[in-house]
Amino acid sequence: MHTVAFIPVRGGSKSIPGKNIKPLAGKPLIYWTAKAASDCPEIDVVYVCTDDSRIRQVVEALGLPKVQVVGRSPETATDTASTESALLEFAQSVPCERIVLIQATSPLLEAKDLSQAIAKFETSNCDSLLSTVNQKRFIWSTNADGFAVPLNYAPSHRPRRQDFNGYEVENGAFYIMTRAGLLASSCRLHGKMANYSMAPDTFVELDEPGDWKLVEGLLRFRYVDERDWVRRLSRIKAVITDVDGVLTDAGMYYTETGDELKKFNTRDGKGFELLRNAGMKVGIITSEDTKIVERRARKLKCDFLYQGAKEKGPALTDILAISNLSEDEIAYIGDDLADVPILKKVGFSAAPADATKECLETVDYVCLKGGGEGCFRELAELILNSRANAN
């Protein structure tokens, strides 16, 4: 059966402006669901449907196999337009047998969820299927007199959590239907309906700004497992960093006499020490050339210091030559455009939380801390913890 995924995204988000391409855990939001769909063997083509040229550019630049970008009419991309309107417009123009509607606001979706749900759709003799999450919560309502009324349990017989089956809540991650059934009913859910229950943490959708950090934290935790970071980080033998925007807050401070000042974080200094004590080499590559950085590097006991490096690639090449290390044994943390070429080469890359968009979209890991706030220490601990777990 020819199965396609349909991911509708528009440029006019109000609750979180530009959310569909806003970096989440270092990748544009749309990346996570598009990748899950692309990685699902049962899905033949993934269509990202958008009215926005910038979203189109970002999705095409992701280079995900099976992903194609298609347009949508202005009428289906307004604030009041329903998802059904875009879905029906798509179904009328794209021949297929089965459609998996995926919502980009559910980035915790995984390819295995889609595979298992499609298998259930095929065997359950249903007409449509939705993703749900089991919730063990007691639901209340308010009656006409203004009093609270329990809906799913009796307070006089309050069940223990382990004895309470809970209930299934629609989490909005995805829906599966036949194209024929959709066109006949004009509704994503129709006929005999089945559900696929996902992990409890997928209950959260990115609808409000407060949801962002919660989902980002969950993604980072999961991302560590998916990328096999323990194995990769255990290979690291040298950690290199930029200065401005990483070891500092990127601020430029001057005295009345014009002397330049930089504010460093002592926690980062401890990070350098911890790495050295673990037998690792540490270094700095910066485009600036100041006595301040020279003195700081000396205090940090850096093995490598390259200043005035407008192009940072040659500095990395030199480090590899004199240390007899390979690129996959180097970790690098940077925050701006000049760092991107190195970030793409090394074995593990990181960026402060407030780095430029280009860096955030490139790196393996986005720190919780910003520049000058201890992000280098955070990376150091991540590496050292991974080495400990590998042993």
N, C-alpha and C positions, 0 to 999 in steps of 0.2 A: 504494500500500500504506500502511495506517495504521500509523505508527511512533511509539512512545512511548519516552521515557527514564525509567528508574527509578533513583532515587538513595536508597539506604537509609542513614539516620543515626539513631543512638540517643543518649540522654542519659547513658548509663552508662559512658563510656569510662574505662578504668583507666590506660593508659600515659600519656596526656595528658588529664587531666580537662577535660571541657567542650570538647574540641578542635574539634568540628564548628562551633561558633560563636566560637571563639577568634580574635581578629584576626590575620590573616596578610597582611603587606604592606598594612595599613590596611583590610582587608575581612575579614568572617567567613570561615573556611575554606570553608564550604558555598557561598559566593558564587561561587568560581572555577569549580567544575564545573557549578553550576546555570546560570551565565552562558554557559559554553561550549555546553551543551546547548540553551539558549534561543536562542543565536545560530545554531544549525545549521538551515538551511532544511529539511533532510530530516526533522527531528523535529517532530511535530505538537503533542505535549503533553509537558511535563516534570513528572513526579511525584516530589516529595520525600517520602519515607515515614518518619515518625518517631513515637516514643512520648512525646516530650518537648514540653511546652507552650512552654517558652522557645525551643526550636529552631523550633517553628512560628511564633512571633511574629517571630523574626529573619528567617526566610525570607520571610514575608508582607510584612515591611517593606522588603525589597530591591526590590520593585516590578518584578521581571523578567517580561517577557511570556512567556506559555506555561507559566509555573511554577505548579503547584498543590501544596498540601500535603495529604497523606492520612495516616491513622493506621496503626498496626500493632499487632498483638496483643502482650500482655506476653510470651507464649511465644516470639515471634520476636525479642525485644529483650534477652534475657538474655546474660550473658557467654559462655555455652556454645552459644548458638543460632547456627546457620550462616546465611550470607547466602542460601543456597538456600531456607531455610525462609521467610524474608521475601519472597523473589522468587516462590516458588510461591504463597504466600498472595495476593500482589498479582495474579499472572497468573490465578488462579482467579476473581477478582472484577472485573477490569477488562478488558473486551473490546478486543482490538486484534489486529493481524496480526503485528507485529514488536516486540520489546523490546530496548532498548539498556540494559544494566545498567552504571551508572557508579558508581565508588567515590569518595567525597568526599576520600579521602586521596591523591588524585592531582591536585592543583590546577594542575599544569602542562599539563593537557589543554586543547586548543584546539578551537574549532568546526570548523576545517578538517580536523583529525584525524577527527572524527566523520563529516564529509561524505565524505571519501575512503574511510573504512572501510565506510560504508554502500554506497557505489558498488561497492567490491570484493565485498561480501557479495552484491549483486545480480547480479554478472557471473561470479562464480567457481563457481556451482552448489554452494555449501557449505551445510551445515545450521546451523553455528554458527561464530563468528569471535571471536578474542581479540586484544587488543593486546599487542605484544611490543616488546623493545628488543634490537638487535644488540649483543652483547658480545664483544670480542676479548680473552678471558682464558683462561688455561690452567687447567683444572679437575683437581683431585686428590681422591683418596679414600684411605681407610686400609683395608688388607686384614685378614684374620683374624689375621695374625701381627703386626699393629701397624705395618706399613711403609706408606709413601706410594706410591700408584699413580696414574700419569697417566691421565686418562679421555678427553681429546680431542686429544692430540698425542703424538708420540714425542720424548723429550728428545734423542735422538741426531740428530734431524732437526728441530730447533727452527725453526719458520717465522718469517720476518720479519712484522711487523704488516701490511704492505701485501699480503703473500701469504696471509694467514690470513683465511678467510671468517668466522670466528667462529661464533656460535650465537645463536639467538633465545631470550630470557628473558621469561617472562610478567611484565609490570610491574603488572598489576592495575588498570589505568586503566579499561578498559571491555570489555564482552562483548556480542555481538550474536547474537540467536537469534529464531526464530519462536516465537510463543506456543504453537502446536500441538506443536512439537518439544520445547519445555521441559516442557509438561504430560505428554507421553508418556514422556519420559526421566527427569524429575525432576532434571535436571542442566543447568547453564548451557552446558556444552560437551558436544556429542553428535554422532553421525553423522559426516559428512565435515566436518572442521574446517579453517578457514583462519586466517591471522594477518595483522595489519596492523602493520608495524614503525614505531614512533614515534621521535622524536629521542632521542639518547643521554641527555640530561639528565633525561628522564622516568623513568629507572630508579628514582629515589628515591621512596618512599612515606612518608607521615607516620605512622609507627608508633611511633617513639620520640622523646623530647624532643630528642635530638641532631640529628634530621632537620629540625627546625623552621627553624633559622637558615640551613641550607644551601638549603632550598627557598625560603625567604623572599628570600634573595639572588638566586636564579635568577629568581624572579617579578618582583622589582623591575627587574632588567635587561631582562626581556621586556616588562614593563609600560610602560617608557619608550617602546619602539617602538610598542606598541599605541595608546597615548594621544597619540602625535605630540607628545611633550613639547618637542622641539626647536622646533617651530613655535610652540607656546603660550608657552614660556619666553622665546623671542626677542622677544615683544611686551611683556614686563614692563619697566616704567619706574620703578616704586617698590616697595620692599619694606618692609612694616610688621610689627612684632612685638609680642607681649605681653612682659611682664617676668618675673614670678614663674613658674617652671616652664619657662621658655624660656631667657632670658638668665641665670637663676639656677637653682639646684637645687630651688627651692620651699621650702627650709629657712628657718626664722625664727630669726635669731641676735640675742641681746640681751647687752649689757654688764651689769655689776652695777648700774649706775645706770639701767638701763632703756632705753638707747639701742639703736635697731635697727640691725643690720648686714646687708648683703647681699653674697654672693660672686659676682662676675662672672668670666667666662672671657675671657682676653686674646685667644684665637683668634677669639671672636665679634667683638671690637673690630676685629681685622684684616679680618673679613668686611665690616663697615660701611665700612671704608676702601676695600676693593676695589670695592665697589658704587659708592661716591661717585666713585672714580677713573674708573669706566666711564660716568659721567654719569647715574647713577640716583639717585633720591631715596630717603631712608631715614627711618623714623619709628617711634614707640612709641605704643601705646595700652594703658593699664593701668588697672585698677580701683583701685589703690592711689594714694596721694597723699603722696609723701615727697620730702624734699630730696635723699636719696641718688639717686633716679632722675633728678631734675632735673639734678644734677651729672653723672651718668653720660651722660645725653642730650647735655649740653653738650659733654662730652669726645668723644663719638662724632660730634658735629657733625650731629645729627639735623635734618632739615627740618621734622619734625612731632613734637610731644609732646602727648599728651592723657592727663592724670592724673585720677583720680577718676571714670573712665568706667565706671560700673556697667552701663550699656547701651552697648555699643561701636558699634552701628550708626550713631548720629548722628555719631560721630567720623569714621567712614569716609566718610559723606556729605559732611562738611565738607572732608575731604582731597580728595575728588573735585572739589568746587566750586572750591577755591582753587588747585588744581594743574592744572585743566583736563584731568584724566585720566579714562579710563573704567574700569569695574570689571575688565575683562579685561586691563588694563595694571597691575594691582596684584597682588602676591603677599603672602600673610599667613601667619604661623606662630603658632600658639597651642596651648595644652595643656589647656584646661578648658572647662566648659559655656558660660561667658560668651563664649568665642571662636567657638562653633559657628555662630551667625548670619552672622558675617563670613566664616568659612571656606567657607560655602555660596555666597557671593556673588562672591568675587574670581576673577580669572583663573587663579590657581594657589594651592593651599592646601597647607600642610605642618604636621606636628606632630612634637614630639620623640618618641623611642622609648618614653618612659615617660609619655606623655600619657594622659588618661582614655579609656575605651573609646569614648565618644561621639565624641571627636575623631578617634581612630584609624579609626573607621568612616566618617568624613566626608571626610577629606582626600585629596588626590591623591597625596601623598608622605609616607611615614613615615620620618623620619630614622633613621640607624643610631645616632646619638648621642642621649643623653638631655638633659634640661634642665640647663643650666649646664655641659655637657660639650663644647660646641662645635657644637650643632645649627644655630645661626644661620649659622655659618661654612660648614657643610655645605650649607645651602640656597643661600647666596651663591655658592658654587663651582658648584653644579648649574646655577644661572641663568646665570652667566658662561660656563661651558663650553658651554651650549646656544646662547648668543648667538654664540660663536665658531664653532660647528659650522654655524650658519645662514648665516654669511657666506662 
